[in-house]
Amino acid sequence: MIISASVRTDVPAFYGEWFRNRLRAGYCCVLNPYSGKPYRVSLRREDVDGIVFWTKDVGPFIDRLEEVRGMGYPFVVSHTITGNPRVLEKSVVDAEKAVGNLRVIAREFGERACVWRYDPIVFSTVSRYEDHVKRFEKLSEQLVGAVDEVVVSVMHPYSKVRRVMDAAVKGKYSGNDGAASVGDRGGDGIKWWDPSDDVKMRLIGELNEIAKGRGMRLCVCSGEQYRPAGVGAAKCIDVGRMSDVAGYEIKGKVRGTRDGCLCDESRDVGMYDTCPHGCAYCYATNDMGLVAKRFKGHDVNGEFMFEVASGSFECGEIKVLKNKGEMVQLGLFSK
């Protein structure tokens, strides 16, 4: 089984020491995001085929990656770098620094251990069509030789995303690029919109030509409706790439998490409402106040990513899901 760390939060940026400690312990505990029930996930080497680290700032975790490799775990770093302004990505590390860190990863662990993500693409008054082309040109040039693949997607205006982006709607955008829905992000005074699929397809086509010129394969994450002909669909959790990193074949099966997702099966060990980056478009964060509370109470030696009181569960036991499919029972805070 592949461990995903994590699409729900940024483990390398904020929870790296905790994750390293959980690898040493051989397990971690996670709350099911839907039922709220706790689960224990095996992180023993014999149960884990590899780890995908999702991050916008691998810098704090770079030194620990050597230890992860020394423990025998193959890994891939899926690193988002967009260069978006602070109004969209409040606390994300500067793009220049992120590029430098990703180049370090490629130099130390090889380019197959790195994937660049330019996503999500947000259309707004501070990130227009032409802005994305310019940023992508600059970033792709800086990453030549460090990555062989770039994954793109366009922001999907989920209801929770709208709640943030539309914190205080002040008006409507009347642009010329087929806006389907619009909003204004509160006091920041920026307008955003969801353009037509034709506009998205045209932009991705331009980005694809730039990527090809840099020796990179561009692919689209779960956006079949705006994926141009000749551009591949992304496989963000890919046992093929993990096999290349490991040096031996790793078997897996496709088990996407949404329509159009081609990811191989994995188990995510993160939790929602735990990422302090503060990105305006984030689907994994509903309440930054709750994020601050959980992050402040984070225990690097804890079983869970944040403090979980045993009294919050009716049952004093949790199911233990081993990565090979075996299921047993365990006392909630048993070691």
Secondary structure, 3 states (H helix, E strand, C coil): CEEEECCCCCHHHHCHHHHHHHHHHCEEEEECCCCCCEEEEECCHHHCCEEEEEECCCHHHHHHHHHHHHCCCCEEEEEECCCCCCCCECCCCCHHHHHHHHHHHHHHHCHHHEEEEEEEECEECCECHHHHHHHHHHHHHHCCCCCCEEEEEECCCCHHHHHHHCCCCCCCCCCCCCCCCEEECHHHCCEEECCCHHHHHHHHHHHHHHHHHCCCEEEECCCHHHCCCCCEECCCCCHHHHHHHHCCCCCCCECCCCCCCCCECEEECCCCCCCCCCECCCCCCCCHHHHHHHHHCCCCCCCCCCCCCHHHCCCCEEEEECCCCCEEEEECCCC
